[in-house]
Amino acid sequence: MKLEWSGNSARLKGTGASGEVSVHDDKVTVTVKLGMIARAAGVKADKLEASISRRLANALSQTA
């Protein structure tokens, strides 16, 4: 997955998925759109969301 940053936002591009990351003073928003390839490979949206949330919480707790 590649990130292309522009200010406080980044576009996500990768095989089977795309999306955006936005960083604000009080929150980080991550939007991921799974393509047909990812869904066909068995990527589950709820498990992906839980993994992103867990990793983001861990990364943010290390910077506080």
Secondary structure, 3 states (H helix, E strand, C coil): CEEEEECCEEEEEECCEEEEEEECCCCEEEEEEECHHHHHCCCCHHHHHHHHHHHHHHHHHHHC
